[in-house]
């Protein structure tokens, strides 16, 4: 098979499989951290033992996801250098710094207080334990911010320019707060929270249907449903990704003519209300307005949400130019 001798294809396959497996765990971790903050806060406020046992029960699922997420995320970071060395060399001045921020700020914060959250029950003051839980949840979501900031920069690079084949940062704040960052981070925040709520609700429903501790799990199910009703409409942010991901996929496969047509269709479609600017160096550079009357393809939306292949390989499109 020719593909087995194609280094680029094999690199894409390895990175895609690693990214897909890794992406199964962090969304549940980040959203579940917020849920733990809520139920532990309810316990401190009401002193209802049910909330205490919920915090203990769901923290076990959090630990499992955290461990697998770390174990699968570290190889993926190494693959940026092993699989895409020229790209890493070209954009490492900024991209490497952001990945470093994620590890040294967010991950270390989360890992440092995770021990108190897990083993500190009845060993430290309840307020101290609650602060540790808050910092763990904050660290998990801060990690999401840095990763999504780096990913969105690959799609809408800003804050510098290429000099002799390397990206030189002139304004870190402009690079971090690139045009796509706000949409990307807000969407992922809501998506992770929504994912966690449905996992919690699904597990609780299974226990209730099997008549195993129905009183206990009915509390979790009620909380999950109540919050999901509020959070789910926020997924409208996903509408803005529809044209982005199609273009990245097409560019990634070098179908530049089709990509130009897709871009024109997005610009002319009466179902979209985007404000596109000119194409910039090596990537798409544009300002985005979320459409309030977008047409959504449900199956495709679900595919893109749960399959990070396009998103995690879209950085390849950042090194290609639509002509």
N, C-alpha and C positions, 0 to 999 in steps of 0.2 A: 504494500500500500504506500502510495506516494506521501500521504500525510505523515507517515511515521518517519520520513526523512526530511520533513519540512520543520525547521527549527522554530520559525515564527508560529506556525500552527500548533505545535506541541507546547510552546510557551503560553499561548493563549488558552489552550485546553487546561493546562495545569493551573494557571492562575484563576481561570473561570471556576473550576471545580473547587479550588480552595476557597474562593470568595463566596460561592454559593453555599458551601457547608458552613462557613463562618457566619454568614448572614442569618442563619437560622437562630442564632443565640443572642446576639446583642440587642435586637429589638425587644425581646422579652425581658432581658435584664434591665434595660433603661426604664421601660414602662412599669415593671414590677417594683422597682425601687420607689417610684412615686406612690404606688399602692401601699407599700409597707409604711411609708411616712404617714399616709392617711389613717390606716387602721391602728397604728401605734399611737397616733395623736388622739384618736377617738378613745383608746383605752386610758390614756392619761387624763382625758377630760371627764369621762364617765365612770372610770374604774370598773367597767363591765369586763368580766373575765373572758367573755367570748372574743372580744377584740384582741386581748392579750394572746389567746391561743391561735387566733388567725395570724397575728404577726409572727409567731413562732413557726406555724405550719408553712406559710408561704415563703418564709425566709430560706427554708430548705431548698425550695425550687430555685430561688435566686442564686444560692451558692452553686448549685449544679450548673446553671446556665453561665455563671461567671467563670467557673473553672474551664468549661469546654470552650467558651468564647476566647479566653486568653490563650489556651493551647492551640486553637486554630487560627487566631489572629497574628501571632508572632511569625509563623511561617509565611503568611501572606505579606507581611512587611518586608521580610527578607527577599521575597520574590520580586519586589520592585527593583532590587539590585541585580539579582541573578538572571531574571528573565528580560528585564527592560533596562539594561545598564546605560545605553546611550541616552534614553529619555531621562533617567535618574540623574545623569551627569549634567544634562542640559537644564533641568528645572530644579535641581537639588538645593540651590540657594534658598528657595522659598519652600518648596514642597517638603524637603527634608526637615526644615525648621518646624513646620506645622505638625508633621508626624511626631517630631521630638516633643513639641508642646503637649500633644495628646498623651504621650507616655509619661513625661515628667510632671505635668500638672494634674491631668484628669485621672489617669490610671493610678498614679502613686497616691493621690488623695483617696480614691476609692479603696485601694488595697490596704492603706494604712488604718482606716477606720472599720474595715470589714471585720477584723478580728474582734473589735469591741462589740459590733452589732451581733456577731454570731455567738461569741462566748461570754459576753458581758451581762447576760440576763442574770438577775439576782446577785451579781457580783459588783456592779457599779450602780450609782444613783440612777433612777429611771430617767431623769432629765438628761444626764450625761449620755445614757444609752440612746435616747431619742435624738440628741444632737449628732451622735455618731451615725444613726440611720439617715438623718437628713444629709450629712456630708457624703455618705456612700451614694445616695440617690443623686446628689448634686454632681459628684465626680463622674458617675455614669453618663449623665446628660451633658456634662461639659465635654466628655470624650466625644459624644455625638456631634457637638458643635465644631470641634477641631477637625474631625474627619470630614464632615460635610462642608466645612469651609474649604478644605483642601480639594475635595471633589468638585465643588462648584467653581473653584478657581481654574481647574483644568478645563472647564466648559466655558467660562467667561473670564479669561485671565486679565488682570489689572494690576496697577501699582508698580510697573517696571517695564523693561524692554529687553530684547535679546541683543547681546553684544558678543560677537565672535562665537556664536552658537550656544551661549549660556544666558539664562535669564537673570538679569541683575535687578534687584528690588530697589526701588527708589522711595516707595511709600508702603510700609508694611500694613498700616491700617486700611489703605485703599485696596491692597491685595486681599487682606482677610475679609473685608466687607465688600467683596466683589458683587457685581450686579445680580448674580443668581443665588447668593448666599442666603438672603432672608427667606426666599421661597423654599429653598432646599432644606434649611434647618427647621423651619416651621412645619413643613410637610412631614419630615422624619420624626419630629417630636410628637406630632399628633398620631402618626402611623404606629410608632412604638407603643404609645399609650393605648391606642385602640387594639393593637395585637394582644397586649397583656390582658386587657379587660376581657377579650373574647376567650383567651386561654383559661383565665380564672373562671369565667362564667361557664365554659364548657366542662371543665373538671368538676365544678360544683354541681352542674346539672346532672352529670353522670352519677355522682354520689347520691344525689336526691332520687333519681330514677331507680337506682338500685337499693333505695331505702337504707342507705348507710349514713348515719349521722345527718339526717335531713335538716334538723334544726340548726346545726352548726353551719352547714354549707348553704343554707338558704340565705344567711346573712351575706356571705360573699357574693352569691348570685344577685341579690338585690343591689348591692353596691356596684357590681360590675355593670348591670343593666342601666342603673341610674346615671352613672358617669358616662357610659357609652352613648347614651342618648344626647349628651352634651358634646362629646368629643367627635362622634362620627361625622356630623356635618362639616367639621373643619377640614375634612379630606378634600374639600374643593380645591385646595392647593395643588392637588395631583393633576388637575386639568392642565396646568401650565407646563407639565413635563411631557405632554403627549408629543408635541412637535420636536422638542429637544431630543428625546430618546430615539425617535425615528431617524432624525438627521444623523445622530452619532452612529447608529447602526449602519446606515447607508454609507457614510463616510468611511467607517471602519473597514468596510468591504470594498472601498474604492469605487463605488458606484456614484461618481461625482455628477454625472448628468442627471441621474434620478434624484440625487440629493438637491440639485438646483431646482428641479421641478417641484419637489416636495416643499422646499422653502417658499417657492412662489405660490403654491397651493395654500400653504399656511397663511401667507400674507393676504391672499385674496379671498379666503373663505369667509362667508358671511357668518359662520358659526364661531369665528375667533375674533378677538378684539385685542390682538397683541400689537405692541409698538416696537417694530424691528428697526434697528439702526444698521449702519453699514457693517459688512464683514471685516473683521480686523485680522491682525497677523495670526497665522497658524490656527485659527479657531474662529468660532462664531462670537462676535461681540455685539451685544444688543441690550437694550433696556426692555424690561418686561412689565406688562400690566396684566394682572390676573383677569381672565375673562369671566364675566358674570352670566354668560349665556352660551357656555361651551357644550358641544355635543360629546358625550363620553361613550366609548365602546367598553362595556363592563368587562368582557373577557380579557381584552387587551390591557385594561387598567389593572386587573388582578394579576395578570402575567408580569407586568412591569413592577408591580409593588413587591411581589414575592420572589422575583428572579433578578438578582443583582448583576447578572452577566453583562447586560448592556451598560449599566451605570459604572461597573468596576473596570470595564474595558474601554469606556468612553474617553479615557485620558489619551488613548492612542489617536483619537480623532483630533486632539489638541496639537499634534505634530503634523497634521495634514492640512492642506489649504485648499478650499474650494475655489476653483478657477473658472 
